[in-house]
Amino acid sequence: MIIEVKERNEELVNQLLKVWESSVRATHLFLSDAEIENIKEYVPQALKGIKHLIIAKKDDKPIAFMGIENENLEMLFISNNERGKGLGKSLIQKAINEYGVKYLAVNEQNPQAKGFYEHMGFKVYKRSELDEQGNPYPILYMSL
């Protein structure tokens, strides 16, 4: 079940934080434990502030989520044990078809994500040496 949530209480935010961490630890191998813990502090604020928060649930528990602002996919995270089952594809198709997503940014050091987005029709149009926080993690900007 994939739904947009307006109500973002602490329980939901904490569940999504677990999904985020499971996903990041599986895919962002370039980040140290300390860096993940540091970034983790900012995730609840991002979850509460994003215009459209769409979550996928299984057995009434969140297993994936994405955040959309304007035509940008701002975040997409899938619990590690749910990866490779078509959930990302379903979420991206929903983002494109129902929310008009045309743009996203992905860490260059996350080749699985880059390949997935390319498979879904996105192409790199710009590269930045630093991430949004000024850290040395190159970002690839992609568009449909």
N, C-alpha and C positions, 0 to 999 in steps of 0.2 A: 504494500500500500504506500503510495507516494502522495503526500499532502503538503500544502502550504500552511505554516503555523503563524498566527498573529500573536498568540499568548506565549511568552517566553519566560516561564517561571524558572526558579533556581534548579528544580529537579530536572527539567528538560535541558537546561544549559549544562548541568553536570553530566548528564547522559551523553550529550553531544561532544563534550570535552573528552570523554573516554573514546568516542568514535574518532575524533580528531587525532588523539595521541596514538591510537592503534594504527591509523592510516599513516601518520607522519613517521613513526618508527619503522614502518615497513617500506616506505618509499623515499624518504629524505635522508638517505644514508650519509650524506655529507654533513649533517648536523650532529654536534656532540650532545650528550645528555644534558649538559648545562645549557646549551643553546635552546634545546627543545623546552626545557623547564622555563627558561626566560620568555620565549615566545608564548608559551601556554598561558602566561599571566594576562596576555592581551586578547586571547580568544573569546572569553565571555563577553567583553565589550563589543567585539566585532559581531558576535552572534545576536546580541540585543539591538545593535544599531543598523544592521543590514535591512534594506527595504523588503526584500522577499526572501524568506527562509523556508526552504522546501526540504522536508525530511522523508526518508524511506524507513518504514518500520517492518519488523518481522517479529511475530509473537509479542506484539504491542511494545517492542523496544526499538529505539532508533538504531539503524545499522549504517546509515549514510545520510549526508545532508549536502545541500548546496545553497549558496547565497548569491542573489542577483540584485544588481543596482543598475538602473537604466538598461543599456544594452550589453552590460558587462557581467560575465560570470566571475564573481569575486572570490568564490571558494567552492571547492568540491572535494569532499573527503568520504571515503568508504572504509568501513571497518575492515581490518586486514583479512579476517576469515571470510569476508563476503566478496572479496576482490575476484575478478575473473569470471563472474557469473552473469554478466550482462546488465548489472545494475547501473554502472556508470553510463552505459549507452542509453538506457531508459531515461536517466536523469538529464543527460545532454540533449536528447531529443525533445524532452519536455521543455527544457530551457530555451531551445531554439524555436520550437513551434508555439509555445504558449506565452513566453516572456520576451520573445524577440532578441535573444542573445546573439550578438555578432562578434564579440571580443572577449579575450581572456589573456591572462598572463600566467606563465608557468616557469618554475625554476629550470634553468638549462641543465642542472645536475640531477634532474629527475627525468631521465630519458624514457621511462615507461609512460609517464604522463604525456610527454611531448608526442610520442608515437601514437598514443591513444587519441589525442586531440587531432593529430594529422589524419588518422584513420576516419575521424568524424567530420573531416572536411575543412579543418582550420589550417591556416598557413602562417608561418612566421613573417612579420612585416617590420619588426624592430627588435633590437637587442640592447639591453642596458647592462653595464658591468656590475652595477650594485643593485641590491633589492630596495624596496621602499623605505627600509629603515637605515639605508646607507651601508649595509653589510656587503662583503665581497662575494655575493651569490648572484651570478648573472641571471637576469630575467629575460625570457623571450616573450614578446608580445605577439599574439596571434589573432587573426581575424578569419571569418568565414569567407 
